Amino acid sequence: MQTWEIVTIALAALALLAALVWAYYGAERSRRLRSHFGEEYDRTVTQFGDRRRAESNLSRRKARVDRLDIRPLRVEDRERFQSSWQRCQSHFVDDPIGAVYEADELVLEIMRVRGYPIHDVEERFEDISASYPWLASDYRRAREIVARHRRGDASTEVIRQAMVHYRKIFSELLGEGRHEEYKRAS
């Protein structure tokens, strides 16, 4: 066998090995992101219409949240938020949409106190989806219901559903949900 043949075979083998490593890396990245984000992974792929672009977006979300200084709530903050939530729920009977607006503001305040930036709505969605992927659809639905109400298109029953979504989000942000267990598993 001539030298050029050996070099050609070696280069082809290296190219094949590089392609296999690249394919494995891509499959592993997809598996990790799908495992972390759950249904939000599928929603994002559908939204972008391209798996690679969607995965790039999801990776960016996760890296961004990983860089934030997210803090647990102090005991006095937890108690204050619990008390505020109870007042918020009691307002629902007399003023359902007012209670939902209160719930939204309460969720924003907890996020702020914990260290999440809250000024950009899209970033809030992304932060929730990266930290609490199982709640992303709840947060999205609650915000959509508020928007529907502003257009005059939300019944009291629909507004009640928004309150249920906010209660799930509130509980997780307060530290009463499955977040710590989830973090240990990922």
C-alpha positions in Angstrom: 0.0 0.0 0.0 1.3 3.4 -0.9 1.7 6.3 1.5 -1.0 8.4 -0.1 -3.5 5.5 0.3 -2.6 5.1 4.0 -3.0 8.8 4.5 -6.4 8.8 2.7 -7.7 5.9 4.7 -6.5 7.5 8.0 -8.2 10.8 7.0 -11.4 9.0 6.1 -11.3 7.2 9.4 -10.7 10.4 11.3 -13.6 12.1 9.4 -15.9 9.2 10.2 -14.8 9.3 13.9 -15.4 13.1 14.1 -18.9 12.6 12.5 -19.8 9.9 15.0 -18.6 12.1 17.9 -20.6 15.1 16.6 -23.7 12.9 16.1 -23.3 11.6 19.7 -22.8 15.0 21.1 -25.9 16.3 19.3 -28.1 13.4 20.4 -26.9 13.8 24.0 -27.5 17.5 24.0 -31.0 16.9 22.7 -31.7 14.2 25.3 -30.5 16.5 28.1 -32.6 19.4 26.9 -35.7 17.3 26.4 -35.2 15.7 29.8 -34.8 19.2 31.5 -37.5 21.1 29.6 -40.1 18.4 29.0 -43.1 19.7 27.1 -41.5 23.1 26.8 -38.8 21.5 24.6 -41.5 20.3 22.1 -43.3 23.6 22.2 -40.1 25.5 21.5 -39.1 23.2 18.6 -42.6 23.7 17.1 -42.3 27.5 17.6 -38.9 27.7 15.9 -39.7 25.1 13.3 -36.1 23.9 13.6 -34.6 21.6 16.3 -31.2 23.1 16.2 -32.4 26.7 16.6 -34.8 25.7 19.3 -32.1 23.8 21.2 -29.8 26.8 20.9 -32.6 28.9 22.4 -33.2 26.5 25.2 -29.5 26.1 26.0 -29.2 29.9 26.1 -32.2 30.1 28.5 -30.7 27.5 30.9 -27.2 29.1 30.8 -28.7 32.5 31.5 -30.7 31.3 34.5 -27.6 29.4 35.8 -25.7 32.7 35.9 -28.4 34.4 38.0 -28.0 34.7 41.7 -31.3 33.0 42.6 -31.8 33.0 46.4 -34.2 31.1 48.6 -36.7 33.3 50.4 -36.1 34.3 54.0 -38.6 33.0 56.5 -40.1 36.5 57.0 -40.5 36.9 53.2 -42.2 33.5 52.9 -44.6 34.4 55.7 -45.3 37.8 54.1 -46.0 36.2 50.8 -48.2 33.5 52.3 -50.3 36.2 54.0 -50.5 38.2 50.8 -51.6 35.1 48.8 -54.3 34.3 51.3 -55.6 37.9 51.0 -55.4 37.6 47.2 -57.5 34.4 47.2 -60.1 35.9 49.5 -60.5 38.8 47.0 -61.4 36.4 44.2 -65.0 36.1 45.3 -65.7 39.8 45.1 -63.3 40.8 42.3 -62.0 37.8 40.3 -59.9 39.7 37.8 -58.5 42.0 40.5 -57.4 38.9 42.4 -55.7 37.5 39.2 -53.9 40.8 38.7 -52.8 40.7 42.4 -51.6 37.1 41.9 -49.6 38.2 38.9 -48.0 41.0 40.8 -47.3 38.7 43.8 -45.5 36.2 41.4 -43.5 39.1 40.0 -42.6 40.3 43.5 -41.4 36.8 44.6 -39.3 36.5 41.4 -37.8 39.9 42.1 -37.0 39.1 45.8 -35.5 35.7 44.7 -33.2 37.4 42.2 -34.9 37.0 38.9 -35.0 40.0 36.6 -38.6 40.9 36.0 -38.7 43.8 33.6 -39.0 41.9 30.3 -42.0 39.7 29.9 -40.3 37.3 27.4 -37.3 36.9 29.7 -39.7 36.0 32.6 -41.3 33.3 30.5 -37.8 32.0 29.6 -36.6 32.2 33.2 -39.6 30.3 34.5 -39.2 27.7 31.7 -35.5 27.2 32.5 -36.0 27.0 36.3 -39.4 25.4 36.5 -40.0 23.8 33.1 -43.1 22.0 34.3 -44.7 25.4 35.0 -43.9 27.2 31.7 -47.3 26.3 30.2 -49.1 27.4 33.4 -47.4 30.8 33.3 -48.1 31.2 29.6 -51.8 30.2 30.1 -52.3 32.6 33.0 -50.8 35.5 31.1 -52.9 34.6 28.0 -56.1 34.6 30.2 -55.2 38.1 31.5 -54.7 39.3 27.9 -58.1 37.7 26.9 -59.7 39.5 29.8 -58.3 42.8 28.6 -59.9 42.1 25.2 -63.2 41.3 27.0 -63.0 37.7 26.2 -62.7 35.8 29.5 -65.5 34.4 31.6 -65.3 34.1 35.4 -64.5 30.4 35.0 -61.6 31.2 32.7 -60.3 33.8 35.1 -60.6 31.1 37.9 -58.3 28.9 35.8 -55.8 31.7 35.6 -55.9 31.8 39.4 -55.2 28.1 39.6 -52.2 28.5 37.3 -50.9 31.4 39.4 -51.3 29.3 42.6 -49.1 26.5 41.1 -46.4 29.1 40.2 -46.7 30.8 43.5 -46.2 27.6 45.4 -43.1 26.7 43.4 -41.5 30.1 43.8 -42.3 30.1 47.5 -40.4 26.8 47.8 -43.4 24.5 48.5 -43.3 22.6 45.2 -41.1 20.0 43.6 -38.3 22.3 42.5 -35.6 21.2 45.0 -36.3 17.6 44.2 -36.2 18.3 40.5 -32.8 20.2 40.8 -31.3 17.2 42.6 -32.4 14.8 39.8 -31.1 17.0 36.9 
